[in-house]
Amino acid sequence: MPPPPVPSVDWCERVTTRFTRAHRDPSVPQEAVQPGLAFLLAQLDLAAANVSAEIEQIHAQALDSHRHALLNYAVAAPVRRLSIPILHKILWLSLPDGWDDHPAGRLHPPFTRVCHVWRTIALSTPRLWTRIKVDLASSPMMQWGGPVMAYIERSGCEPLHIAFDFDIYSAGRKLNRYISATEASTLFNLHHSAWEALCSQAHRWASASLSAVPLSAFQQAPRVPFSQLRQLRWGFNPRPAGVGVDYDIPLAFFATAANLYEFVLLYVTEPLPPTLPPAWRPLRIVIWAGTRRQYFRYSCLPTLLKNDRWPTLAPAMHFLTQAGNFVEDLQLCIAGDAAYDYRSFMNRCRSVPLPAVKRLRLLDGACRLADCFDAPSMLEADFDSWGEPEHAPFVKARGQELGEYWLQEVDGLLCRPPTLTFLRLAPDGCRAMPVDVRCCLSQVPTLQELVLGDASLSDFTLANAAIGLHIVHALTRREDNRLSQEFLPSLLGLTILFDPRHCMAWNSSDSANAESPESRRLYCALWKMLDSRRADEEAEFESVCGLRAFTTNSSKSDASHWSGAVKWPLPEHHVGQLPCFIREWSREAEDELAKVSNEDPIEDWKPDPHSEDDSDDEE
C-alpha cells in the first residue's frame, strides 16, 4: 500500500484558517468532529517534521561547503606560495628568547603544533637542532641517547654546540635528592653509543662545555679533527669516579683543535699538571681553582675529603708558561689559601713571562700572585677579591692565619707595563691600607679608564677602607699641588661603585635615616673632584686630560626610598665605551657646584712618605 500523500504547507494553512473561523468561540469539539480534527493535527506535525529535516540537511550542506572552502583557501593562501627558505626564516625569527637553553628532546618551536607543514619546516631547519645539551637534572636520563641521535641527524652539516653537565652536586640540589658518582657514570655509559656518534661529528663541533663528564668518555680520541672548535669549557667539580688520588685532564682528546680560541678550565680537586697540546694557540685562557669565595657561603660546591688537597694554580703554571707567547686574555681565580698557592708557585717557577697578554684578570686569591707575572704588553687589568678569605673551606681546614695584602703584589705588577689603559680594583676583603691603593694608581700614568668598587658596595665613609673618601681626594686636582696634577693625568672615564646611601639623602618623612655628615662629605668631595677634572689643562711638565664620563650606581636607587637619583654633570658610560669629547656642564650642574663649593673643604692629600717623589717635594 503506497504511503499517503504528504500535505503541503498551503493546504495546512487553508485548513487551519477554516478551522479557526468555524470555531472562533472556545468550545469542546463534538465527538463527530474529533477524529477529523486529530487527523488534521497529525498531518500538521508530519509537515513540521519534514520541514525540520530539510532545514538540517541544508545546514549540513552549508557546513560541508564552508569546510571545503577553507581547505581550498588554505591551499591557495599566500603562505603556500612562499619558498622553503623563507618559511625557515619566519620560524627562526619567531623563536622566543632563551629557546636554545633546553635539554635535547625538550624543544617545542612555535607553529609546530599548528599543522603538518610547520612541523615539517621545523624538522628541516638544521639551525634549530645544533645545540645539543644533556643535563643530569633536566634531561630524560634513561633515554638521552635517542634525542642526541635525532639532533645529530636533523642538524645536517651545521656547526654543533655541545653541553654535557653531569655534576652530581648541582643536579642533587635541583632534584632534591642524593646522586652518587657511580649513578651518574652509569647513566652516561647507558647511552655511550650516542656519545660515540657525537664524537664522529667532531669536525662540526664549534663549542663544547663539559662538566664532570666521566673520564671513560675520553679514552679514545675521534678519528676526525676538531677543525671548527673555538671554545672549550672543561669543569671537574668533584674528583672523577674510578680514579685514585691524582687524575689527569685528558687534553689529548682535543689535541687536533688547531683553531681553538678560548679554553676554560675549572677544577675543585687538584689535577696533575696538564700539558698544552702542540696544535693549540688559544688567545683566551680562564683557569679557576675552585670558585669565587662568596659562593662558599651558600655551599655551592662539595666538601673536600680529609686527604684531598685544596685547589691551587700550581698545576696550571707550566701550562701558562707554554701558552704565554700567544695568549692575549688571561683570567685566574683561586678560592683557597693564597699564601700556600703563592709558595707552591714560587717553588716551581720564579716568574711567568706573558709577552702577548693584553688583558689580565685576577680573582680572589689569584691577586696574591700578581707580582709573579711579567706582562709588558698589558693594556687592561682587573683585580677583584670578592668575599672574605675565611669563607673558603680550604682555609678553615688548615687553620692558618688569614691575611690578604695583595695590593703590594699588584703594585709590583703595575710598575712594569708602561701602556696600561684600563684598570679595575675591587679589594673586597683585602686588608690593605689606603696608601696602598694610591701607590697602585700612581704606577699607571697612562690609565684612561678606572673602575673602583666591588659587588659588596664599598663603604666609602670608613676611615680605614681600602677604597674610600681618600681616593676621591687623591683624584682631585689642585693648582698648588704638583702631585695632584700628575696623579692619573690621562684619565678619561671613572666608575665608582659604593653604597648609594652614602651619597644622597632619604625622604624627609624618614627621620630615623637622615643624611649623615659623612654622606654629605662624600657628595661634596665628588662634585669638587669632577670640577677639578672638567677640562684639558697644561701642567708644569705635561698635558693633563679632562674627565669625559663618570658612572656610579647611585642613579639606580629605589625611588620609593630616596629623594631622587643623583644627576652628575658628566654622562654615564659602559666599560670600554668612552665618549669622544667632553660635554659642557648644564646650568643645573653649575648651580649644584656653587652650592657645595663652600661646604667641607678638601683635605690635604698626604702621599706615601716612602715614595721618592714625595720626599723630593718635601725638600
Secondary structure, 3 states (H helix, E strand, C coil): CCCCCCCCHHHHHHHHHHHHHHCCCCCCCCCCCHHHHHHHHHHHHHHHHHHHHHHHHHHHHHHHHHHHHHHHHHHHCHHHHCCHHHHHHHHHHCCCCCCCCCCCCCCCCCCCCCCHHHHHHHHCCHHHHCEEEEECCCCCHHHCHHHHHHHHHHCCCCCEEEEEECCHHHHHHHHCCCCCHHHHHHHHHCCHHHHHHHHCCHHHEEEEEEECCCHHHHCCCCCCCCCCCCEEEEEECCCCCCCCCCCCCCHHHHCCCCCCCEEEEEECCCCCCCCCCCCCCCCEEEEEECCCHHHHHHCCCCCCCCCCCCCCCHHHHHHHHHHCCCCCEEEEEECCCHHHHHHHHHHHCCCEECCCCCEEEEEEHHHHHHHHEECCCCCEEEEECCCCHHHCHHHHHHCCCCCCCCHHHHHHHHCCCCCCCEEEEECCCCCCCHHHHHHHHHCCCCCCEEEECCCCCECCCCCCCCCCHHHHHHHCCCCCCHHHHHCCCCCCEEEECECHHHCCCECCCCHHHCCCHHHHHHHHHHHHHHHHCCCCEECCCCEECCCCEEEECHHHCCCCCECCCCCCCCCCCCCCCCCCCCCCCCHHHHHHHHHHCCCCCCCCCCCCCCCHHHHHHHC
